[in-house]
């Protein structure tokens, strides 16, 4: 299901800040990005809320009432073309204030 929302040439950049496990470089392609996001969301997220993230459409990921990540996207047509997932706890401090 998630893959149907992704542009075939989607690029996902994940920032773990060397603290949280993240791919070493951007992931490319709907099947690879969809698989990564699906596994990560199932394993690490209890709840989601839709919000603006850095002025882009986004989703705030939470676990035990604590923000564990923010996901923002750039859309072309109705498909996600570029996505950024910030998991670095140092960059999430203001989300948990």
C-alpha positions as CSV (number, residue, x, y, z in Angstrom):
1,X,0.0,0.0,0.0
2,X,2.7,2.5,1.0
3,X,4.5,1.9,-2.3
4,X,1.5,3.2,-4.3
5,X,2.0,6.6,-2.7
6,X,5.6,6.8,-4.0
7,X,6.9,8.2,-7.3
8,X,8.9,5.4,-9.1
9,X,12.0,7.6,-8.7
10,X,11.5,8.6,-5.1
11,X,14.6,9.5,-3.0
12,X,14.5,9.1,0.8
13,X,17.3,10.6,3.0
14,X,17.4,9.4,6.6
15,X,19.3,11.3,9.3
16,X,20.2,9.2,12.3
17,X,23.0,11.5,13.3
18,X,25.2,8.5,14.0
19,X,23.0,7.8,17.1
20,X,20.1,6.0,15.5
21,X,20.6,3.3,12.8
22,X,20.0,4.8,9.4
23,X,21.0,3.9,5.8
24,X,24.5,5.3,5.0
25,X,23.2,7.0,1.9
26,X,19.9,8.0,0.3
27,X,17.5,5.2,-0.7
28,X,16.1,5.4,-4.2
29,X,13.1,3.8,-5.9
30,X,9.6,3.1,-4.8
31,X,10.1,-0.5,-3.8
32,X,13.2,0.1,-1.8
33,X,11.9,3.2,0.0
34,X,8.5,1.6,0.5
35,X,10.1,-1.5,2.1
36,X,12.3,0.6,4.4
37,X,9.5,2.9,5.5
38,X,7.1,0.0,6.1
39,X,9.6,-1.9,8.2
40,X,10.7,1.1,10.2
41,X,7.1,2.3,10.9
42,X,5.9,-1.1,12.0
43,X,8.9,-1.6,14.3
44,X,9.4,1.8,15.8
45,X,6.2,3.8,15.8
46,X,3.1,3.7,18.0
47,X,1.3,6.8,16.7
48,X,1.5,9.3,13.9
49,X,0.2,12.8,13.5
50,X,0.1,14.9,10.3
51,X,1.9,18.3,10.7
52,X,3.9,20.7,8.7
53,X,7.6,19.8,8.9
54,X,10.0,22.6,7.8
55,X,7.2,24.1,5.7
56,X,6.6,20.8,3.9
57,X,3.8,18.2,4.3
58,X,4.9,15.8,7.0
59,X,4.2,13.3,9.7
60,X,5.5,13.2,13.3
61,X,6.3,9.7,14.5
62,X,5.8,9.0,18.2
63,X,6.5,6.2,20.7
64,X,5.4,6.2,24.3
65,X,4.3,9.9,23.9
66,X,7.7,10.9,22.8
67,X,8.6,12.1,19.2
68,X,11.0,9.6,17.7
69,X,11.1,11.0,14.2
70,X,9.8,13.5,11.7
71,X,9.1,12.7,8.1
72,X,8.6,15.3,5.4
73,X,7.9,15.0,1.7
74,X,7.9,16.8,-1.6
75,X,5.2,15.7,-3.8
76,X,4.9,15.7,-7.6
77,X,1.3,15.3,-8.7
78,X,-0.1,13.0,-6.0
79,X,3.1,10.9,-5.5
80,X,6.0,11.4,-3.0
81,X,9.0,12.4,-5.1
82,X,11.5,13.3,-2.3
83,X,11.3,12.4,1.4
84,X,13.4,13.2,4.5
85,X,13.2,11.2,7.7
86,X,14.9,12.7,10.7
87,X,15.6,10.2,13.5
88,X,18.6,12.0,15.1
89,X,17.5,12.7,18.7
90,X,19.5,15.9,18.8
91,X,17.4,17.4,16.0
92,X,14.2,16.3,17.6
93,X,14.5,18.1,20.9
94,X,12.2,21.0,20.1
95,X,9.5,18.5,19.0
96,X,9.6,17.0,22.5
97,X,9.4,20.3,24.4
